[in-house]
Amino acid sequence: MAEPQPKTRQADFQRVALIGVGLIGGSLSLGLQNAGVVGDIIGFDRDEKALSRAIELGLIDEAAPSLGDAVADASLIILATPVGATAQMLGDVGKAAPPEAIIIDVGSVKSSLVEAAASLGSGRYFVPCHPVSGTEQSGPDAAFATLFRDRWCIVTPVPDPSTEYQTAVEKVVALWRSVGANVEIMDAAHHDLALAVTSHLPHLIAFTLVGAADDLESVAEADIIKYSAGGFRDFTRIAASDPVMWRDVFLNNKDAILEVLGRFSEELALLQRAIRWGDGPALEKTFARGRALRRAIVDAGQETPAPNFGRDQTKTPPD
């Protein structure tokens, strides 16, 4: 459980508005507090219980009664809301935010937000962000300060060549680095396709596989639970993710996801044919590619090589 931090912080951002106090928003708040780069953090969430809990946990200093009250006088505004709500939220925030406020989001779809940012007008700087980290847990109690340590955050700036906007981007990059994240800058379309491969499609497969197992009448539910091997167990962990969040991801990144899903379907058909015709070399070649990719991920520090037989999963990434 997160612990409240003492209010002795030096502030790069004097007043922060945190819109959404769940896992990602709450973890970012804790990380920024620990880094000493923020002053007062004002929270707003439509879930009043979550907002009260966020105060108890020290994720925010105080709760705002409305979105407008939250962003008033804020130098940094963090939109930690579901992807489907962020575009509308961005427009509302743009109307209420003070001039020169920096606005960031934390969602995993970027192209639609870059388009929506065109309505903000001048004087407010929206810098889209996607921290590629998280857990299957949600809500303020799931937040922890080290969530982003040694993980990637992708920043996808909008097309604004002004010196003021570039300065805002630099501040945002420094913000993510202050919580331990590695930062990569890329364009929104490239981001959406890359994440469709590495995140969105795996979740779709997990949801589908778990659903198929649940529908398999010839295997009792008790057997599925009792004899879950590591692979199926990992799929159920992914499938435990927030359904509202993932509904919005698939609806807002549908072009990239459908492109990747088409390629996956072709690969799956080739595997089906190889199994049917006993083509061992084709199967071995495919499996060897997967093993090599896993080793590359471990070598890049994105996972530990330790065996996983249902081991305890700690929140703090390995050093």
C-alpha positions as CSV (number, residue, x, y, z in Angstrom):
1,M,0.0,0.0,0.0
2,A,1.2,3.5,-0.8
3,E,2.4,5.6,2.1
4,P,1.8,9.4,2.3
5,Q,4.9,11.5,1.7
6,P,6.0,14.5,3.8
7,K,5.1,17.8,2.2
8,T,8.6,19.1,2.0
9,R,9.0,19.0,-1.8
10,Q,11.0,21.4,-4.0
11,A,8.8,22.1,-7.0
12,D,9.6,22.3,-10.8
13,F,5.8,22.3,-11.1
14,Q,4.2,24.3,-8.3
15,R,0.7,23.1,-8.7
16,V,-0.3,19.8,-10.4
17,A,-3.7,18.7,-11.4
18,L,-4.1,14.9,-11.5
19,I,-7.2,13.9,-13.4
20,G,-7.8,10.2,-12.6
21,V,-6.3,8.6,-9.4
22,G,-5.9,5.0,-10.5
23,L,-2.8,2.8,-10.9
24,I,-1.0,5.0,-13.5
25,G,-2.0,8.4,-12.3
26,G,-1.4,7.5,-8.6
27,S,1.9,5.9,-9.3
28,L,3.1,8.9,-11.3
29,S,2.0,11.2,-8.5
30,L,4.0,9.1,-5.9
31,G,7.0,9.0,-8.1
32,L,7.0,12.7,-8.7
33,Q,6.6,13.4,-5.0
34,N,9.6,11.1,-4.2
35,A,11.6,12.9,-6.9
36,G,10.8,16.3,-5.3
37,V,9.7,17.9,-8.6
38,V,6.1,18.8,-7.8
39,G,4.4,21.1,-5.3
40,D,0.7,20.7,-4.4
41,I,-1.2,17.9,-6.2
42,I,-4.9,18.5,-6.7
43,G,-6.9,15.4,-7.7
44,F,-10.1,15.0,-9.6
45,D,-12.0,11.8,-10.3
46,R,-15.6,11.0,-11.0
47,D,-15.3,8.2,-8.5
48,E,-15.6,10.0,-5.2
49,K,-14.6,6.9,-3.2
50,A,-11.4,6.6,-5.2
51,L,-10.7,10.3,-4.7
52,S,-11.1,9.9,-0.9
53,R,-8.9,6.9,-0.9
54,A,-6.3,8.8,-2.9
55,I,-6.1,11.4,-0.2
56,E,-5.7,8.7,2.5
57,L,-2.8,7.1,0.5
58,G,-1.1,10.4,-0.1
59,L,-1.5,10.2,-3.8
60,I,-2.9,13.8,-3.8
61,D,-2.9,16.7,-1.3
62,E,-6.5,17.6,-1.8
63,A,-9.6,16.8,-3.9
64,A,-11.2,19.2,-6.3
65,P,-15.0,19.3,-6.6
66,S,-14.9,19.8,-10.4
67,L,-12.5,19.5,-13.3
68,G,-12.3,23.3,-13.6
69,D,-11.3,23.7,-10.0
70,A,-8.7,21.0,-10.4
71,V,-6.9,22.6,-13.3
72,A,-7.2,26.2,-12.2
73,D,-3.7,27.7,-11.7
74,A,-2.1,24.3,-12.5
75,S,1.3,24.4,-14.2
76,L,1.1,20.7,-15.0
77,I,-2.1,18.7,-15.8
78,I,-2.0,14.9,-15.9
79,L,-4.8,13.2,-17.8
80,A,-4.8,9.7,-16.4
81,T,-8.2,8.7,-17.7
82,P,-9.4,5.9,-20.0
83,V,-8.4,6.4,-23.6
84,G,-12.0,6.7,-24.7
85,A,-12.6,9.7,-22.4
86,T,-9.2,11.5,-22.9
87,A,-10.0,13.3,-26.1
88,Q,-13.2,14.8,-24.7
89,M,-11.4,15.5,-21.4
90,L,-8.6,17.3,-23.3
91,G,-11.1,19.7,-24.8
92,D,-12.7,20.5,-21.5
93,V,-9.2,20.9,-19.9
94,G,-8.1,23.2,-22.7
95,K,-11.0,25.6,-21.9
96,A,-10.3,25.8,-18.2
97,A,-6.5,25.5,-18.0
98,P,-4.4,28.6,-17.4
99,P,-2.1,29.9,-20.2
100,E,1.2,28.1,-20.6
101,A,0.0,25.0,-18.7
102,I,1.6,21.8,-19.8
103,I,-0.8,18.9,-20.3
104,I,0.2,15.3,-20.6
105,D,-1.7,12.0,-20.9
106,V,-0.7,8.4,-20.1
107,G,-2.8,6.4,-22.6
108,S,-1.6,3.8,-25.0
109,V,-3.2,5.3,-28.2
110,K,-1.8,8.5,-29.5
111,S,-3.0,9.4,-33.1
112,S,-6.5,10.3,-32.0
113,L,-5.2,12.5,-29.3
114,V,-2.8,14.3,-31.5
115,E,-5.7,15.1,-33.8
116,A,-7.8,16.3,-30.8
117,A,-5.0,18.5,-29.6
118,A,-5.5,20.8,-32.7
119,S,-8.6,22.3,-31.0
120,L,-6.6,23.4,-27.9
121,G,-5.4,26.6,-29.6
122,S,-2.2,28.5,-28.7
123,G,-0.8,29.0,-25.2
124,R,-1.4,25.5,-23.8
125,Y,1.1,22.8,-24.5
126,F,-0.2,19.2,-24.9
127,V,2.6,16.6,-24.9
128,P,1.2,13.1,-25.4
129,C,2.9,10.4,-23.3
130,H,2.6,6.6,-22.9
131,P,4.5,5.0,-20.0
132,V,4.8,1.4,-21.1
133,S,4.3,-0.1,-17.7
134,G,1.5,-1.3,-15.5
135,T,0.0,-4.3,-13.8
136,E,-3.3,-6.1,-14.1
137,Q,-4.4,-4.2,-10.9
138,S,-6.4,-1.0,-11.0
139,G,-7.5,1.8,-8.6
140,P,-5.6,4.0,-6.1
141,D,-4.6,1.1,-3.9
142,A,-2.6,-0.4,-6.8
143,A,-0.4,2.6,-7.1
144,F,3.3,2.5,-6.2
145,A,6.1,4.9,-6.8
146,T,8.6,2.6,-8.6
147,L,6.2,1.5,-11.4
148,F,8.1,3.4,-14.1
149,R,11.6,2.6,-12.9
150,D,13.7,1.2,-15.8
151,R,10.6,1.1,-18.0
152,W,10.1,3.0,-21.3
153,C,7.9,6.1,-21.7
154,I,7.1,7.0,-25.2
155,V,6.5,10.7,-25.9
156,T,4.7,11.6,-29.2
157,P,4.9,15.4,-29.6
158,V,2.2,17.2,-31.6
159,P,3.3,19.1,-34.8
160,D,4.4,22.4,-33.2
161,P,7.9,23.7,-34.0
162,S,7.6,26.7,-31.6
163,T,10.4,27.2,-29.1
164,E,7.8,27.3,-26.3
165,Y,6.4,23.9,-27.2
166,Q,9.9,22.4,-27.6
167,T,10.7,23.7,-24.1
168,A,7.5,22.0,-22.8
169,V,8.6,18.7,-24.4
170,E,12.0,18.9,-22.7
171,K,10.3,19.5,-19.3
172,V,8.1,16.5,-19.9
173,V,11.0,14.3,-20.8
174,A,12.8,15.4,-17.6
175,L,9.6,14.7,-15.6
176,W,9.6,11.0,-16.8
177,R,13.3,10.6,-16.2
178,S,12.8,11.9,-12.7
179,V,10.6,8.9,-11.9
180,G,13.2,6.5,-13.3
181,A,11.8,6.0,-16.8
182,N,13.7,5.7,-20.1
183,V,12.3,8.1,-22.7
184,E,11.8,7.5,-26.4
185,I,10.3,10.1,-28.8
186,M,8.5,9.0,-31.9
187,D,5.5,10.0,-34.0
188,A,2.0,9.0,-33.0
189,A,1.3,6.7,-36.0
190,H,4.5,4.7,-35.4
191,H,3.7,4.4,-31.7
192,D,0.2,3.1,-32.4
193,L,1.4,0.4,-34.7
194,A,4.2,-0.7,-32.4
195,L,1.9,-0.9,-29.4
196,A,-0.6,-2.8,-31.4
197,V,2.1,-5.5,-31.8
198,T,3.6,-5.5,-28.4
199,S,0.6,-4.8,-26.2
200,H,-2.8,-4.6,-27.8
201,L,-2.7,-7.9,-29.8
202,P,-1.3,-9.9,-26.8
203,H,-4.2,-8.6,-24.7
204,L,-6.7,-9.5,-27.4
205,I,-5.3,-13.0,-27.6
206,A,-5.4,-13.4,-23.8
207,F,-9.0,-12.3,-23.6
208,T,-9.9,-14.6,-26.5
209,L,-8.0,-17.7,-25.1
210,V,-9.5,-17.3,-21.6
211,G,-12.9,-16.9,-23.1
212,A,-12.5,-20.0,-25.3
213,A,-11.4,-22.0,-22.3
214,D,-14.4,-20.8,-20.4
215,D,-16.7,-21.9,-23.3
216,L,-15.2,-25.4,-23.6
217,E,-17.9,-27.5,-22.2
218,S,-15.9,-30.8,-22.3
219,V,-13.5,-29.4,-19.7
220,A,-14.8,-28.6,-16.3
221,E,-14.1,-25.2,-14.9
222,A,-12.5,-26.8,-11.9
223,D,-10.0,-28.7,-14.1
224,I,-9.0,-25.4,-15.9
225,I,-8.3,-23.8,-12.6
226,K,-6.6,-26.8,-11.0
227,Y,-4.3,-27.7,-13.9
228,S,-3.5,-24.3,-15.2
229,A,0.1,-24.5,-16.5
230,G,2.4,-21.5,-16.6
231,G,1.3,-20.3,-20.1
232,F,-2.4,-20.3,-19.4
233,R,-1.8,-18.8,-16.0
234,D,0.1,-15.9,-17.6
235,F,-2.8,-15.4,-20.1
236,T,-5.3,-15.1,-17.2
237,R,-3.1,-12.5,-15.6
238,I,-3.2,-10.4,-18.7
239,A,-6.9,-11.0,-19.1
240,A,-7.5,-9.7,-15.6
241,S,-6.8,-6.2,-16.9
242,D,-9.4,-3.4,-16.6
243,P,-12.1,-4.2,-19.3
244,V,-13.2,-0.6,-19.7
245,M,-9.6,0.6,-20.4
246,W,-9.1,-2.2,-23.0
247,R,-12.5,-1.6,-24.6
248,D,-11.4,2.0,-25.3
249,V,-8.0,1.0,-26.5
250,F,-9.4,-1.4,-29.2
251,L,-12.0,1.1,-30.3
252,N,-9.5,4.0,-30.6
253,N,-6.6,2.1,-32.2
254,K,-8.7,-0.1,-34.5
255,D,-6.8,0.5,-37.8
256,A,-3.4,-0.5,-36.4
257,I,-4.9,-3.4,-34.4
258,L,-6.7,-4.8,-37.5
259,E,-3.5,-4.5,-39.5
260,V,-1.6,-6.5,-36.9
261,L,-4.4,-8.9,-36.4
262,G,-4.5,-9.7,-40.1
263,R,-0.8,-10.5,-40.1
264,F,-1.3,-12.7,-37.0
265,S,-4.1,-14.6,-38.6
266,E,-1.9,-15.4,-41.6
267,E,0.9,-16.7,-39.3
268,L,-1.7,-18.7,-37.3
269,A,-2.9,-20.3,-40.6
270,L,0.6,-21.3,-41.5
271,L,1.1,-22.9,-38.1
272,Q,-2.2,-24.7,-38.4
273,R,-1.1,-26.1,-41.8
274,A,2.3,-27.2,-40.4
275,I,0.6,-29.1,-37.6
276,R,-1.9,-30.7,-39.9
277,W,0.8,-31.9,-42.3
278,G,3.4,-32.8,-39.7
279,D,5.9,-30.1,-40.9
280,G,8.3,-30.3,-38.0
281,P,10.9,-27.9,-39.5
282,A,8.4,-25.2,-40.0
283,L,7.2,-25.5,-36.4
284,E,10.7,-25.6,-35.0
285,K,11.7,-22.5,-37.0
286,T,8.7,-20.5,-35.7
287,F,9.3,-21.6,-32.1
288,A,13.0,-20.7,-32.4
289,R,12.1,-17.2,-33.4
290,G,10.0,-16.8,-30.3
291,R,12.7,-18.1,-28.1
292,A,15.3,-15.7,-29.6
293,L,12.9,-12.8,-29.1
294,R,12.4,-13.7,-25.4
295,R,16.1,-13.8,-24.9
296,A,16.4,-10.3,-26.5
297,I,13.8,-9.0,-24.1
298,V,15.7,-10.4,-21.1
299,D,19.0,-9.0,-22.5
300,A,17.4,-5.6,-22.8
301,G,16.5,-5.6,-19.1
302,Q,12.8,-5.7,-19.7
303,E,12.4,-9.0,-17.8
304,T,14.3,-11.3,-15.5
305,P,15.6,-14.7,-16.7
306,A,14.6,-16.3,-13.4
307,P,12.2,-19.3,-13.8
308,N,8.6,-18.6,-13.1
309,F,6.6,-21.4,-11.6
310,G,4.0,-19.2,-10.0
311,R,6.6,-17.2,-8.1
312,D,5.6,-14.2,-6.1
313,Q,5.4,-11.1,-8.3
314,T,6.8,-8.1,-6.5
315,K,5.9,-4.6,-7.5
316,T,9.4,-3.3,-7.6
317,P,11.2,-4.1,-10.9
318,P,14.6,-5.9,-10.5
319,D,17.6,-3.7,-10.1
